[in-house]
Amino acid sequence: MALLLLLVLPLFLVVAACQAVLVAGIEFVIWIAWLPRGKDILLVYSNSPHWQEFFEREMLPRLAGRVVTLNWSERKSWINQMTMTSLTFRLLAGSRDFNPIAFHFRPFRMHATYRFLQPIRAWRKSGSRTELDALMARFAAETGV
């Protein structure tokens, strides 16, 4: 068991270091490519009847001019492209609760991630927007919208 750990641990550390370098690289490119143009938010959502209207009525108008969007329902047209937007999403979103999601990029600081799936599910299930409103308040406070 100790031998296996000695073999796996260095591999894990190399993978983690590569991931950190990729994230730092994406952050740096966004700082120089998006932020000077006023684009500081990446928003990924889909045509789901559970949240499409929420994002198109409540989020996108508030973020006009600041947001880069990806529509998960149209991913066949962008998922395999080597664009900065799709690479950023694939690198930062992870494999859980990645749709809908927003990333806020700030100069010389790590991005902030806002995962909307669970708060929207809670709202749709219970009728209460408490979790969603709390997330939206944090999002508004941190992004200034």
Backbone hydrogen bonds in HBPLUS format (Angstrom, degrees):
<---DONOR---> <-ACCEPTOR-->    atom                        ^
c    i                          cat <-CA-CA->   ^        H-A-AA   ^      H-
h    n   atom  resd res      DA  || num        DHA   H-A  angle D-A-AA Bond
n    s   type  num  typ     dist DA aas  dist angle  dist       angle   num
A0005-LEU N   A0001-MET O   2.97 MM   4  6.27 157.6  2.02 149.6 155.7     1
A0006-LEU N   A0002-ALA O   2.93 MM   4  6.19 152.8  2.00 145.0 152.3     2
A0007-LEU N   A0003-LEU O   3.04 MM   4  6.32 136.9  2.23 141.5 152.9     3
A0007-LEU N   A0004-LEU O   3.13 MM   3  5.11 128.6  2.40  93.9 107.6     4
A0008-VAL N   A0004-LEU O   2.88 MM   4  6.08 156.7  1.93 153.5 160.1     5
A0009-LEU N   A0005-LEU O   2.90 MM   4  5.70 166.3  1.92 150.1 154.1     6
A0012-PHE N   A0008-VAL O   2.89 MM   4  6.14 160.7  1.93 159.7 165.9     7
A0013-LEU N   A0009-LEU O   2.92 MM   4  6.16 159.4  1.96 154.0 159.5     8
A0014-VAL N   A0010-PRO O   2.96 MM   4  6.18 152.8  2.03 146.8 153.6     9
A0015-VAL N   A0011-LEU O   2.99 MM   4  6.25 164.0  2.02 153.3 157.2    10
A0016-ALA N   A0012-PHE O   2.91 MM   4  6.11 163.6  1.94 152.7 157.5    11
A0017-ALA N   A0013-LEU O   2.91 MM   4  6.03 154.5  1.98 142.3 149.5    12
A0018-CYS N   A0014-VAL O   2.92 MM   4  6.15 156.5  1.98 148.7 155.0    13
A0019-GLN N   A0015-VAL O   2.94 MM   4  6.17 159.4  1.98 150.8 156.4    14
A0020-ALA N   A0016-ALA O   2.98 MM   4  6.21 159.1  2.03 147.1 152.6    15
A0021-VAL N   A0017-ALA O   2.98 MM   4  6.23 154.8  2.04 147.4 154.0    16
A0022-LEU N   A0018-CYS O   2.93 MM   4  6.17 159.2  1.97 151.2 156.8    17
A0023-VAL N   A0019-GLN O   2.95 MM   4  6.19 164.6  1.97 155.0 158.7    18
A0024-ALA N   A0020-ALA O   2.95 MM   4  6.10 165.3  1.97 147.5 152.0    19
A0025-GLY N   A0021-VAL O   2.86 MM   4  6.01 151.9  1.94 144.7 153.0    20
A0026-ILE N   A0022-LEU O   2.90 MM   4  6.17 160.7  1.94 153.2 157.6    21
A0027-GLU N   A0023-VAL O   2.90 MM   4  6.11 165.9  1.92 154.7 158.9    22
A0028-PHE N   A0024-ALA O   2.96 MM   4  6.14 160.3  2.00 146.2 151.4    23
A0029-VAL N   A0025-GLY O   2.96 MM   4  6.21 163.6  1.99 152.2 156.3    24
A0030-ILE N   A0026-ILE O   2.91 MM   4  6.12 158.6  1.96 153.0 158.9    25
A0031-TRP N   A0027-GLU O   2.90 MM   4  6.18 153.9  1.97 148.6 156.3    26
A0032-ILE N   A0028-PHE O   3.13 MM   4  6.48 150.0  2.22 147.9 154.9    27
A0033-ALA N   A0029-VAL O   2.77 MM   4  5.81 140.8  1.92 147.2 159.2    28
A0034-TRP N   A0030-ILE O   2.88 MM   4  5.05 147.6  1.98 126.5 137.3    29
A0035-LEU N   A0030-ILE O   3.13 MM   5  6.49 164.1  2.16 160.3 164.6    30
A0037-ARG N   A0034-TRP O   2.86 MM   3  5.35 138.3  2.04 114.9 127.4    31
A0039-LYS N   A0034-TRP O   3.15 MM   5  4.97 153.6  2.23 136.4 129.0    32
A0038-GLY N   A0035-LEU O   2.93 MM   3  5.00 162.9  1.96 111.5 115.2    33
A0040-ASP N   A0066-ARG O   3.02 MM  26  5.76 137.4  2.21 138.7 146.4    34
A0105-PHE N   A0040-ASP O   2.77 MM  65  5.05 170.3  1.78 154.2 157.6    35
A0041-ILE N   A0066-ARG O   3.20 MM  25  6.16 149.0  2.30 163.8 159.2    36
A0068-VAL N   A0041-ILE O   2.79 MM  27  6.17 154.2  1.85 158.2 167.0    37
A0042-LEU N   A0103-PHE O   2.95 MM  61  5.13 155.3  2.01 142.7 150.9    38
A0103-PHE N   A0042-LEU O   2.82 MM  61  5.13 150.4  1.91 145.6 155.3    39
A0043-LEU N   A0068-VAL O   2.86 MM  25  6.21 161.2  1.89 159.7 166.2    40
A0070-LEU N   A0043-LEU O   2.92 MM  27  6.36 146.7  2.04 154.9 159.5    41
A0044-VAL N   A0101-ILE O   2.83 MM  57  5.31 175.2  1.83 169.3 170.1    42
A0101-ILE N   A0044-VAL O   2.89 MM  57  5.31 154.6  1.95 148.5 156.4    43
A0045-TYR N   A0070-LEU O   3.14 MM  25  6.63 155.0  2.21 164.0 168.1    44
A0072-TRP N   A0045-TYR O   2.66 MM  27  5.73 156.6  1.71 147.4 152.7    45
A0051-TRP N   A0048-SER O   3.22 MM   3  5.76 150.3  2.31 112.2 118.6    46
A0052-GLN N   A0048-SER O   2.87 MM   4  5.46 162.0  1.90 164.7 166.4    47
A0055-PHE N   A0051-TRP O   3.04 MM   4  6.31 166.2  2.06 165.4 167.0    48
A0056-GLU N   A0052-GLN O   2.91 MM   4  6.09 165.3  1.94 156.9 161.6    49
A0057-ARG N   A0053-GLU O   2.83 MM   4  5.78 145.8  1.95 148.5 156.0    50
A0058-GLU N   A0054-PHE O   2.79 MM   4  5.46 155.8  1.85 142.1 150.5    51
A0059-MET N   A0055-PHE O   3.17 MM   4  4.70 130.6  2.43 105.5 119.2    52
A0060-LEU N   A0055-PHE O   2.84 MM   5  6.02 174.0  1.85 173.5 172.8    53
A0062-ARG N   A0059-MET O   3.02 MM   3  5.40 120.4  2.38 108.9 123.8    54
A0063-LEU N   A0059-MET O   3.07 MM   4  6.27 137.1  2.26 150.1 162.8    55
A0063-LEU N   A0060-LEU O   3.13 MM   3  5.04 130.8  2.39  95.9 109.3    56
A0066-ARG N   A0063-LEU O   2.81 MM   3  5.43 162.0  1.84 145.9 150.8    57
A0074-GLU N   A0071-ASN O   2.90 MM   3  5.41 150.6  1.99 113.3 122.5    58
A0075-ARG N   A0072-TRP O   3.15 MM   3  4.98 154.3  2.22 113.0 110.5    59
A0077-SER N   A0074-GLU O   3.01 MM   3  5.93 157.2  2.07 126.9 132.2    60
A0078-TRP N   A0075-ARG O   2.97 MM   3  5.16 151.1  2.06 106.7 115.7    61
A0079-ILE N   A0075-ARG O   2.71 MM   4  5.14 169.8  1.72 159.2 157.8    62
A0081-GLN N   A0078-TRP O   3.09 MM   3  5.22 158.6  2.14 109.8 116.5    63
A0087-LEU N   A0083-THR O   2.93 MM   4  6.04 165.1  1.95 155.7 160.6    64
A0088-THR N   A0084-MET O   2.87 MM   4  5.86 155.8  1.93 142.7 149.6    65
A0089-PHE N   A0085-THR O   3.07 MM   4  6.31 166.3  2.08 150.1 153.4    66
A0090-ARG N   A0086-SER O   2.93 MM   4  6.13 172.5  1.94 153.0 155.2    67
A0091-LEU N   A0087-LEU O   2.90 MM   4  5.96 153.3  1.97 147.5 154.8    68
A0092-LEU N   A0088-THR O   2.92 MM   4  5.92 160.8  1.96 154.4 159.2    69
A0093-ALA N   A0089-PHE O   2.90 MM   4  5.44 161.9  1.93 151.7 155.1    70
A0116-PHE N   A0100-PRO O   3.12 MM  16  5.45 158.7  2.16 139.7 144.5    71
A0102-ALA N   A0114-TYR O   2.94 MM  12  5.10 149.2  2.03 139.7 149.1    72
A0114-TYR N   A0102-ALA O   2.84 MM  12  5.10 156.4  1.90 157.3 158.3    73
A0104-HIS N   A0112-ALA O   2.85 MM   8  5.07 158.4  1.89 144.3 151.4    74
A0112-ALA N   A0104-HIS O   2.89 MM   8  5.07 155.2  1.95 141.3 149.3    75
A0109-ARG N   A0106-ARG O   3.31 MM   3  5.59 152.3  2.39 135.5 128.9    76
A0120-ILE N   A0116-PHE O   3.02 MM   4  6.04 160.2  2.06 158.8 164.5    77
A0121-ARG N   A0117-LEU O   2.90 MM   4  6.11 158.2  1.95 152.8 159.7    78
A0122-ALA N   A0118-GLN O   2.92 MM   4  6.12 161.1  1.96 153.7 158.4    79
A0123-TRP N   A0119-PRO O   3.01 MM   4  6.20 153.8  2.08 141.1 148.2    80
A0124-ARG N   A0120-ILE O   2.89 MM   4  6.11 165.9  1.91 155.2 158.4    81
A0125-LYS N   A0121-ARG O   2.87 MM   4  5.99 147.9  1.98 146.8 155.9    82
A0126-SER N   A0122-ALA O   2.89 MM   4  5.88 170.0  1.90 151.0 154.1    83
A0127-GLY N   A0123-TRP O   2.71 MM   4  4.90 140.6  1.86 132.6 143.3    84
A0133-ASP N   A0129-ARG O   2.66 MM   4  5.69 165.3  1.68 163.4 167.6    85
A0134-ALA N   A0130-THR O   2.98 MM   4  6.15 150.4  2.07 144.8 152.8    86
A0135-LEU N   A0131-GLU O   3.00 MM   4  6.28 158.9  2.05 147.9 153.3    87
A0136-MET N   A0132-LEU O   2.82 MM   4  6.03 159.2  1.86 150.9 157.5    88
A0137-ALA N   A0133-ASP O   2.82 MM   4  5.96 147.5  1.92 141.3 150.0    89
A0138-ARG N   A0134-ALA O   3.05 MM   4  6.31 157.9  2.10 145.9 151.2    90
A0139-PHE N   A0135-LEU O   2.84 MM   4  6.05 161.8  1.87 150.9 156.6    91
A0140-ALA N   A0136-MET O   2.79 MM   4  5.93 159.6  1.83 146.0 151.5    92
A0141-ALA N   A0137-ALA O   2.91 MM   4  6.03 160.2  1.95 146.2 151.8    93
A0142-GLU N   A0138-ARG O   2.94 MM   4  6.07 157.6  1.99 150.0 155.8    94
A0143-THR N   A0139-PHE O   2.90 MM   4  5.90 142.5  2.04 145.0 154.8    95
A0144-GLY N   A0140-ALA O   2.75 MM   4  5.27 137.2  1.93 139.0 147.6    96
